[in-house]
Amino acid sequence: DGGITQSPKYLFRKEGQNVTLSCEQNLNHDAMYWYRQDPGQGLRLIYYSQIVNDFQKGDIAEGYSVSREKKESFPLTVTSAQKNPTAFYLCATRGGPGNEQFFGPGTRLTVL
Amino acid sequence: QKEVEQNSGPLSVPEGAIASLNCTYSDRGSQSFFWYRQYSGKSPELIMFIYSNGDKEDGRFTAQLNKASQYVSLLIRDSQPSDSATYLCAVRGIYNQGGKLIFGQGTELSVKP
């Protein structure tokens, strides 16, 4: 079953805690992305990686960190430095004839 | 000015009608344009992409691109209640490193039975 998986689906965090969101893909795509979506808004890019062991900051990278040790995996850590972490987090890969992006099911993070 | 703009809606159409969703973009060098559908609480799913000026049809969906006017639209023919969702326009510019997409805020579509 090919695709992108994200876990957990829902995550609750206390203030001051770091949490890590998982993203795994078996599409054999090189490029992977992390977006954040707030209610009624479009997607904003947090980090992206075009190849293993390389990643770049997106538009709103402050308070987040990533790693890309394997082609299949691109975990996102939301650190305590992120002031407003409550949001819907989406992982995507890029491939296909149009170089389009495909999204995982998302993780909804709530800070208590 | 936002890089990619969409009317937030909601856009309400009766079942069976044509729904027209519009998007404008500011980067004249943009080359690739994408339409995604997002149901409430779910992740976006790709409907179609377009590169060249003109129309591109896929089933009930038609994407229209006018680069001179910096305008891209999505037409949904024979709209169904199941088409009720938020539609996101995304643009990839010539200088967008890493294949980044810039998203509009989305247009909410409601199809009434």
Interface residues (C-beta under 8 A of the other chain):
Chain A: A31 Y33 G40 Q41 G42 L43 R44 L45 Y48 Q50 Q56 G58 L90 R94 G98 N99 E100 Q101 F102 F103 G104 P105 G106
Chain B: V4 S8 S32 F34 Y36 K42 S43 P44 E45 L46 F49 Y51 L88 A90 R92 Q97 G98 G99 K100 L101 F103 G104 Q105 G106
